[in-house]
Amino acid sequence: MVKSKIIAMVPARLGSQRLKQKNLLEIGGIPLFTRALRKLRTMTVFDEIWANSEADLIGQLAAEEGVPFHKRPADLGSNTATSEDFVYEFLKAHPCDYLVQVHSIAPLLTRKEISDFVVTLQDGGYDTLLSGVNEQIQCMMADTPLNFSITGMDATQALVPIQRISWSITGWRAASYIAAHEAKSCATFHGKLGFFNLSRPSGLVVKYEEDYQMVKAMAEAGIGE
């Protein structure tokens, strides 16, 4: 059996609006971006690890860790650029069977979860594997119950969990992603779709200052190794 080629890609855009240069925020004196590269480099499930950014500074950090740098076109690092576009551009440049995108702003994602995610992506025959946290609590959207009835109060543990996508880690079958994008359909959610349940800490993603302070405190307490 021919072994699948699996690439891990760590994206980093320095033009974030809500929390400036969040990929460069530090935990223990180490930028989030660098921490992600170091974690992935200790693993054996990937054939290649790449950094992906429009910024030369990210390329310098990657070089310091011995990780190759894919410099995306400047227009794919703007606020209007979508992940659909930069993932497609990366895949066209780096042929593989599967692409696993690991966000450095989810620093509590564990090595075991990453390994298990890769196994699930392949063994499950998925074209798209998302990740997040099962919220097994009463949930509503637009003032309407999603997983509970207002005719009675069910025990929380009996509720169907809501699968909250966190984007901590995402995986795609490369060929079908490219085909979906070129067909002008949504490649991010294409084909056979699956959901990989993470621990609650691993589902925390740094978007605001309070997120950063939470994950920093947890990481310094030893969570996320």
C-alpha positions in Angstrom: 0.0 0.0 0.0 1.3 3.4 -1.0 1.7 5.7 2.0 -0.2 9.0 1.9 1.7 12.2 1.9 0.5 14.4 4.7 1.5 18.1 5.1 1.0 20.2 8.2 0.6 23.9 7.5 0.7 26.6 10.1 -0.9 29.8 8.8 -0.1 33.2 10.2 -1.4 36.6 9.0 0.1 39.6 10.8 -2.8 41.9 9.8 -5.3 40.7 12.4 -7.8 43.4 13.4 -9.3 42.3 16.8 -6.0 41.4 18.5 -2.9 42.9 16.8 -0.2 40.3 15.7 -1.8 37.6 17.8 0.4 34.9 16.3 3.4 36.7 17.9 2.0 36.9 21.5 4.2 35.0 23.9 3.7 32.3 26.4 6.8 31.6 28.5 8.7 34.0 26.3 8.0 32.1 23.1 5.6 33.4 20.4 2.5 31.3 19.8 3.6 30.7 16.2 7.0 29.3 17.3 5.3 27.1 19.9 3.2 25.6 17.2 6.1 24.8 15.0 8.1 23.3 17.9 5.1 21.1 18.8 4.7 19.8 15.3 8.4 19.1 14.8 8.3 16.6 17.7 5.7 14.5 15.9 6.0 11.7 13.3 2.6 11.8 11.6 3.6 14.5 9.1 5.8 14.2 6.0 6.4 17.9 5.8 5.7 20.9 8.0 5.3 24.4 6.4 4.7 27.9 7.7 2.4 30.0 5.5 2.3 33.8 5.6 2.6 37.0 3.6 5.0 38.4 6.2 8.8 38.0 6.1 9.0 38.1 9.9 7.0 34.9 10.0 9.5 33.4 7.5 12.3 34.4 9.8 10.7 32.7 12.8 10.2 29.6 10.7 13.8 29.6 9.5 15.0 29.8 13.1 13.0 26.5 13.8 14.2 24.8 10.6 10.7 24.9 9.1 10.3 25.8 5.4 8.4 29.0 4.6 5.7 29.4 2.0 5.3 33.1 1.3 1.8 33.6 0.0 1.1 36.6 -2.3 0.5 39.8 -0.5 -3.1 40.0 -1.6 -3.8 36.7 0.2 -2.7 38.3 3.5 -5.2 41.1 3.4 -8.3 41.4 5.5 -10.5 40.6 2.5 -8.6 37.4 1.6 -10.3 34.1 2.6 -8.8 30.9 3.8 -10.3 29.2 0.7 -7.9 31.2 -1.4 -4.7 30.8 0.5 -5.2 27.1 1.2 -5.8 26.5 -2.5 -2.8 28.6 -3.5 -0.7 26.5 -1.1 -2.0 23.2 -2.3 -1.2 24.1 -5.9 2.4 24.7 -4.9 2.8 21.7 -2.6 1.3 18.4 -3.8 0.1 16.1 -1.1 -2.6 13.6 -0.3 -3.8 15.4 2.8 -3.3 18.9 4.2 -3.7 19.5 8.0 -4.0 23.1 9.0 -2.9 23.8 12.6 -3.6 27.2 14.0 -0.9 28.6 16.3 -3.6 30.6 18.1 -4.9 27.3 19.6 -1.8 26.7 21.7 -3.5 24.2 24.1 -4.0 21.6 21.3 -2.2 18.5 22.4 0.2 16.2 20.5 -2.1 13.3 21.1 -5.1 15.1 19.7 -3.2 16.1 16.6 -2.1 12.5 16.0 -5.6 11.2 16.6 -7.0 13.8 14.3 -4.7 12.7 11.4 -5.7 9.0 12.0 -9.4 9.9 11.9 -9.0 12.0 8.8 -7.5 9.1 6.9 -9.3 6.1 8.4 -12.7 7.9 8.3 -12.4 8.5 4.5 -13.1 12.2 5.0 -12.7 14.9 2.5 -13.1 17.5 5.2 -12.5 17.0 8.9 -13.3 19.9 11.2 -12.6 20.2 14.9 -14.2 21.8 17.9 -15.9 21.1 21.2 -19.1 19.3 22.0 -21.3 21.7 23.9 -23.7 19.4 25.9 -25.8 22.1 27.4 -29.0 23.8 26.3 -28.2 25.9 23.2 -30.2 28.5 21.2 -29.8 30.4 18.0 -31.8 33.5 17.1 -33.9 32.9 20.3 -34.8 29.4 19.1 -33.9 26.2 20.9 -31.4 24.0 19.0 -31.1 20.8 21.1 -33.8 21.0 23.7 -37.5 21.3 24.0 -39.3 24.1 25.9 -42.0 21.6 26.9 -39.9 20.0 29.6 -36.6 20.2 31.3 -34.3 17.4 30.2 -31.2 16.4 32.1 -28.2 18.1 30.6 -26.4 14.8 30.1 -29.3 13.5 28.0 -29.1 16.4 25.4 -27.6 15.9 21.9 -24.4 17.9 21.9 -24.0 21.0 19.7 -20.7 20.6 17.8 -19.0 24.0 18.1 -16.3 24.4 15.4 -13.2 26.0 16.8 -10.8 25.8 13.8 -8.0 24.7 16.1 -7.1 22.0 13.5 -8.6 21.2 10.2 -7.9 18.6 7.6 -8.7 18.2 3.9 -8.1 15.6 1.1 -6.0 17.7 -1.2 -7.3 16.6 -4.6 -10.9 17.0 -3.7 -10.3 20.4 -2.1 -8.6 21.7 -5.3 -11.5 20.2 -7.4 -14.1 21.9 -5.3 -12.4 25.2 -5.3 -11.9 25.2 -9.1 -15.6 24.2 -9.4 -16.4 27.5 -7.6 -18.0 25.6 -4.6 -17.1 25.9 -1.0 -13.9 23.8 -0.6 -13.7 24.4 3.2 -16.8 22.3 3.8 -16.6 20.0 0.7 -17.3 16.3 0.3 -17.6 13.8 3.2 -17.6 16.0 6.2 -16.6 15.0 9.8 -16.2 16.5 13.2 -13.4 15.7 15.6 -14.1 16.4 19.2 -11.4 18.3 21.2 -10.9 18.9 24.9 -12.3 22.2 26.0 -8.8 23.7 26.5 -7.8 22.7 22.9 -10.9 24.4 21.6 -9.8 27.7 23.0 -8.6 30.0 20.1 -7.0 33.4 20.7 -9.0 36.1 19.1 -9.3 38.6 21.9 -7.1 39.8 24.8 -9.1 37.8 27.3 -8.6 34.6 25.2 -4.9 35.2 25.3 -4.9 35.7 29.1 -6.8 32.5 29.6 -4.7 30.2 27.4 -1.5 31.8 28.8 -2.5 31.0 32.4 -3.5 27.4 31.4 -0.3 26.8 29.4 1.8 28.0 32.2 0.0 25.5 34.4 1.1 22.7 32.1 -2.1 22.2 30.1 -1.7 21.6 26.3 1.4 19.4 26.1 
